[in-house]
Amino acid sequence: MKKKLSSKQERILDYIRNFLEDHQFPPTVRDIQSGCDISSTSVVDYNLRILQREGYLRRFAEVSRGIELLEGGRPRGRSADVVQIPVFGAIAAGEPLHIPTPDSWRNEGSETVELPSFLTRGRQNVYAVRVKGESMIDALVADGDLVLLEPVSQVRNGDMVAAMIKDRQEVTLKHFSMKDGMVTLRPANSTMNPFTVPASNVAVQGRVVGVIRSMA
């Protein structure tokens, strides 16, 4: 029999459920702290450990936003399995990033990483690239991390994307927004400035759907 949850723990569970419905991935500990008006991240972590112990969720320490809700001890709405994700190089300023078409992935002989299937949430053709640099550090994406991307034809303002600047032939990881035919690519680092280019000069190569922390 599960232990009765405190009101704080119930609030955390409700927040995680709502966040999952509204966003591309689970919340961070800081998201939960802010959204549930909790005094510190250590208090959040303490209550998450209880929720994990009691079988309400599972956490993956190496995965940013690595929270999986459970029902009856199993992943909610999914089987407990893993998926193989191909890794295609690194995002680094000044270097083009080659992303093969999905039908040729098997012929690329690329590195792969095995991940819990809930991270892709049923998306097809998800791939990963390594991050170089600190331009998205305030979004909890650090140098050496893997970002999971899905190929998309359209993105929304605010999405984190891998975008190619065509005339420079370089790929950058930034928050995307477009207005009046101009695209602004905005870093998540207070020491760096956004930059704006014509939409015709930008090719989005993928939208970020998850982050895998570097263990180095």
C-alpha positions in Angstrom: 0.0 0.0 0.0 1.4 3.4 -1.0 2.0 6.0 1.6 -0.4 8.9 1.6 1.1 11.9 -0.1 1.5 15.3 1.5 -0.2 18.2 -0.1 3.2 19.4 -1.4 3.8 16.0 -3.1 0.3 16.1 -4.7 1.0 19.6 -5.9 4.3 18.5 -7.5 2.6 15.5 -9.2 -0.2 17.8 -10.6 2.4 20.3 -11.8 4.4 17.6 -13.6 1.2 16.2 -15.3 0.2 19.7 -16.5 3.7 20.5 -17.6 3.9 17.4 -19.7 0.6 18.2 -21.4 1.8 21.8 -22.3 5.5 21.3 -23.2 7.8 19.2 -25.3 9.4 17.5 -22.3 9.2 17.1 -18.5 10.0 20.0 -16.1 13.3 20.6 -14.5 13.7 20.7 -10.7 13.8 24.5 -10.9 10.6 24.6 -13.0 8.9 22.6 -10.2 10.4 24.8 -7.5 9.0 27.9 -9.3 5.7 26.4 -10.4 4.9 25.0 -7.0 6.3 27.9 -5.0 8.7 25.7 -3.1 11.5 27.3 -1.0 14.5 25.5 -2.6 15.5 22.9 -5.2 16.7 20.6 -2.4 13.1 20.5 -1.0 11.9 19.6 -4.5 14.6 16.9 -4.8 13.6 15.5 -1.4 10.0 15.2 -2.4 10.8 13.7 -5.8 12.8 11.0 -4.1 9.8 10.1 -2.0 7.5 10.1 -5.1 10.0 7.8 -6.8 10.3 5.5 -3.8 6.5 5.3 -3.6 6.2 4.4 -7.3 4.7 7.6 -8.7 7.6 8.5 -11.0 11.0 7.4 -12.2 14.0 9.7 -12.5 17.0 9.4 -14.9 19.9 11.2 -13.2 21.9 11.6 -16.4 19.0 13.1 -18.4 18.0 16.7 -18.1 14.3 16.8 -17.4 14.5 13.1 -16.8 11.2 12.6 -15.0 8.8 9.8 -16.1 5.4 9.5 -14.5 4.3 5.9 -13.6 1.0 4.2 -13.2 0.9 0.9 -11.3 4.7 0.9 -11.3 4.9 1.2 -15.1 5.5 4.1 -17.4 2.2 5.9 -18.0 0.7 5.0 -21.3 3.9 3.3 -22.6 5.8 0.1 -22.3 9.2 0.2 -20.4 11.6 -0.2 -23.4 14.5 1.6 -25.0 15.2 3.1 -28.4 18.4 3.5 -30.4 19.1 7.1 -31.4 21.7 8.0 -34.1 24.2 10.7 -33.2 25.3 13.0 -36.0 28.3 15.1 -35.1 28.4 18.3 -33.1 26.8 21.7 -33.3 29.8 24.1 -33.4 29.9 27.7 -34.8 31.7 27.8 -38.1 31.2 24.2 -39.0 28.4 22.7 -41.2 26.4 19.9 -39.6 25.6 17.0 -41.9 22.2 15.4 -41.2 21.5 12.5 -43.5 17.9 11.8 -44.6 16.2 9.2 -42.4 16.0 6.6 -45.1 19.9 6.6 -45.3 20.6 6.5 -41.5 21.4 2.8 -41.5 24.0 3.3 -44.1 25.8 6.1 -42.3 27.5 3.9 -39.7 26.9 6.6 -37.1 27.3 6.4 -33.4 24.2 5.5 -31.5 22.9 6.1 -28.0 20.3 3.9 -26.2 17.7 5.9 -24.3 14.4 5.2 -22.5 11.6 5.3 -25.1 9.6 7.9 -23.1 12.1 10.6 -24.1 11.0 10.5 -27.7 7.3 10.3 -26.8 6.5 8.4 -30.0 8.2 10.9 -32.4 9.7 9.4 -35.5 13.3 9.9 -36.8 14.6 11.5 -33.7 18.4 12.0 -33.8 21.0 13.5 -31.5 23.9 15.9 -31.9 26.5 17.0 -29.4 26.7 20.6 -28.1 29.8 22.7 -28.3 29.8 25.9 -26.4 27.7 27.6 -23.7 25.2 29.6 -25.7 22.2 27.7 -24.2 23.5 27.2 -20.7 20.6 29.1 -19.0 18.3 26.6 -20.7 20.3 23.8 -19.0 22.1 22.8 -22.2 25.8 22.7 -21.6 29.0 22.0 -23.5 29.2 18.3 -24.2 25.5 17.5 -23.8 23.5 15.6 -26.3 20.4 17.3 -27.7 17.6 15.2 -29.2 16.1 16.7 -32.3 13.1 15.8 -34.5 13.1 16.8 -38.2 10.3 19.4 -38.7 9.0 21.5 -41.6 7.6 24.2 -39.3 8.5 25.5 -35.9 6.8 27.8 -33.4 8.2 31.0 -31.9 10.1 30.1 -28.8 11.1 26.6 -29.9 14.8 25.6 -29.4 16.2 24.6 -32.8 19.3 23.6 -34.7 19.3 26.3 -37.4 21.7 26.6 -40.4 22.7 30.0 -41.5 22.9 29.3 -45.2 25.4 32.0 -46.3 27.8 31.0 -43.5 27.1 27.2 -43.8 27.2 27.0 -40.0 24.7 25.5 -37.6 23.7 27.1 -34.3 21.5 26.0 -31.4 19.2 28.8 -30.4 15.6 29.8 -29.5 13.7 30.6 -32.7 11.3 33.4 -33.5 10.1 34.9 -36.8 8.4 38.2 -37.5 7.9 40.1 -40.8 10.2 37.7 -42.8 13.0 38.0 -40.3 14.3 35.3 -38.0 15.8 36.0 -34.6 18.0 33.4 -33.1 18.3 34.0 -29.4 20.8 32.4 -27.0 20.0 31.3 -23.5 23.1 33.0 -22.0 23.0 36.5 -20.5 26.5 37.3 -21.8 25.5 36.7 -25.5 23.3 38.7 -27.8 20.6 37.4 -30.2 21.0 38.0 -33.9 18.5 38.5 -36.7 18.7 37.3 -40.3 16.3 37.1 -43.2 14.1 34.0 -43.0 15.3 33.0 -46.5 18.8 32.6 -45.0 17.8 30.1 -42.3 17.2 26.4 -42.6 15.9 24.7 -39.5 17.5 21.2 -39.2 15.6 20.1 -36.2 13.6 21.0 -33.1 14.9 20.1 -29.7 12.8 17.5 -27.9 15.2 16.5 -25.1 18.6 16.9 -23.6 21.0 14.2 -22.3 23.6 15.6 -19.9 27.2 14.9 -20.4 28.6 12.8 -17.5 32.1 14.2 -17.9 
